[in-house]
Amino acid sequence: MNNRIHCVIHYLKIPVLIVLCISFNALIIVAQTNYNNNTLTVKIKNLNNSKGKVALTLYNSPIGFPDTPKKAIFIQSTVIKDNTAKFQIPNLKEGVYAVSVIHDENNNNKLDVNFVGIPTEGLGVSNDALNKFGPPKFEQAKFKVLKGTNLIIINMYYY
């Protein structure tokens, strides 16, 4: 009788071990599927000079775009080299986004404007979607981030 119980226990261990292995592999696949390995590279061109820094804000909805950084999902500044700037934004989900950038020449962390409200520093948005009067709309500036590596180029404009 002892040998029968031992055999039954031995044979029960194998299916349990198989179920545990399958479950563990399924968890690994789910974890890999949910991990966002998508990267966005943003290159800024046509800066007037290499003074100050370029500040970037990334939005995933029209709310706050382009001039309310508190509503952005990603904010970063970088130095300017040879009148260009470059940003790497890792771990983005696939989806629709829009970018706003300013050339903060005096490092005061804002876009300076004259007495009429016209910018005195450079600005740009994704798709180069600037309007002559008023800020651009999210719909004009939106682009898709797809799986893998993504690149957009924004030209800096000065008034």
C-alpha positions in Angstrom: 0.0 0.0 0.0 2.8 2.4 0.8 4.3 1.9 -2.7 1.0 2.7 -4.4 0.6 6.0 -2.5 4.2 6.9 -3.3 3.6 6.2 -7.0 0.4 8.3 -7.0 2.2 11.2 -5.3 5.1 10.9 -7.8 2.8 11.0 -10.8 0.8 13.9 -9.4 4.0 16.0 -9.1 4.7 15.9 -12.8 1.3 17.5 -13.9 1.6 20.1 -11.2 5.1 20.9 -12.3 3.9 21.2 -15.9 1.0 23.5 -14.9 3.4 25.7 -12.9 5.8 26.0 -15.9 3.0 26.9 -18.3 1.7 29.5 -15.9 5.1 31.0 -15.4 5.7 31.3 -19.2 2.3 32.9 -19.6 3.2 35.5 -17.0 6.4 36.3 -18.8 4.5 36.7 -22.2 1.9 39.0 -20.6 4.7 41.1 -18.9 6.5 41.4 -22.2 3.3 42.4 -24.1 2.5 45.2 -21.6 6.1 46.6 -21.6 6.3 49.7 -23.8 9.5 49.5 -25.7 8.7 52.3 -28.1 11.0 55.2 -28.4 10.4 58.7 -29.9 13.3 60.7 -31.1 12.6 64.4 -31.7 15.1 66.5 -33.6 14.9 70.3 -33.5 16.4 72.1 -36.5 16.8 75.8 -37.6 17.6 77.3 -34.2 18.9 80.9 -34.7 21.8 80.2 -32.2 23.1 77.9 -29.5 22.2 80.2 -26.6 20.1 78.8 -23.8 18.2 75.6 -24.1 15.3 73.9 -25.9 12.3 72.9 -23.8 10.0 70.1 -25.0 6.5 69.2 -23.9 4.7 66.0 -25.1 0.9 65.7 -25.0 -1.4 62.8 -25.6 -4.6 64.8 -25.8 -5.7 68.3 -26.8 -6.1 69.3 -23.2 -3.4 71.9 -22.5 -1.7 71.7 -25.9 0.5 73.6 -26.7 1.0 76.0 -23.9 0.1 74.4 -20.6 3.0 72.2 -19.5 1.1 71.0 -16.4 -1.1 69.0 -18.7 1.9 67.5 -20.6 2.8 63.8 -20.0 6.5 64.5 -20.6 8.6 67.6 -20.1 12.4 67.9 -20.8 15.0 70.5 -21.6 18.2 70.0 -23.4 21.3 71.9 -24.5 21.7 73.2 -28.1 24.7 72.0 -30.2 25.4 73.5 -33.6 22.0 75.2 -33.7 20.2 71.8 -33.3 18.7 69.9 -30.4 17.7 66.3 -29.9 15.4 64.5 -27.4 14.9 60.7 -26.8 11.6 59.8 -25.1 11.6 56.1 -24.1 8.8 53.7 -23.1 5.9 55.4 -24.9 2.7 53.5 -25.5 1.5 53.3 -29.1 -0.8 56.1 -29.7 -1.4 59.7 -30.8 0.7 62.5 -29.5 1.7 66.1 -30.2 4.9 68.0 -29.3 5.6 71.7 -28.5 9.1 73.2 -28.2 10.5 76.6 -27.3 14.0 78.0 -27.7 14.5 79.4 -24.2 17.5 81.7 -25.1 17.7 83.4 -21.7 17.0 80.2 -19.6 14.0 81.7 -17.7 11.8 78.6 -18.4 9.1 80.3 -20.4 8.4 81.6 -23.8 9.1 85.4 -23.8 6.7 87.6 -25.7 6.6 91.3 -26.6 4.0 93.8 -25.4 1.6 92.7 -28.1 2.0 89.0 -27.2 4.2 88.0 -30.2 6.9 85.5 -29.2 10.4 87.0 -29.0 12.0 83.5 -28.7 11.7 80.6 -31.1 8.9 78.0 -31.0 7.8 75.0 -32.9 5.3 72.1 -32.9 5.1 68.7 -34.4 4.2 68.7 -38.1 5.4 72.3 -38.1 1.8 73.1 -37.6 2.1 76.8 -36.5 -0.7 79.2 -37.2 -0.1 82.9 -38.1 -2.6 83.9 -35.5 -3.1 82.0 -32.3 -1.7 78.7 -31.1 -1.9 75.5 -33.2 -4.6 72.9 -32.6 -3.7 69.4 -31.3 -5.4 68.0 -34.5 -2.9 69.9 -36.7 0.1 68.7 -34.7 -0.8 65.1 -33.8 1.3 62.2 -35.0 1.3 58.4 -34.2 3.9 56.6 -32.2 4.1 53.0 -33.5 6.0 50.0 -32.3 9.7 50.4 -32.1 11.7 53.5 -32.9 10.0 56.7 -34.1 11.4 59.9 -35.4 9.9 63.4 -35.9 11.7 66.6 -37.0 10.5 70.0 -35.8 11.7 73.3 -37.4 12.1 76.2 -35.0 10.3 79.4 -36.0 11.0 83.0 -35.0 8.7 86.0 -35.5 
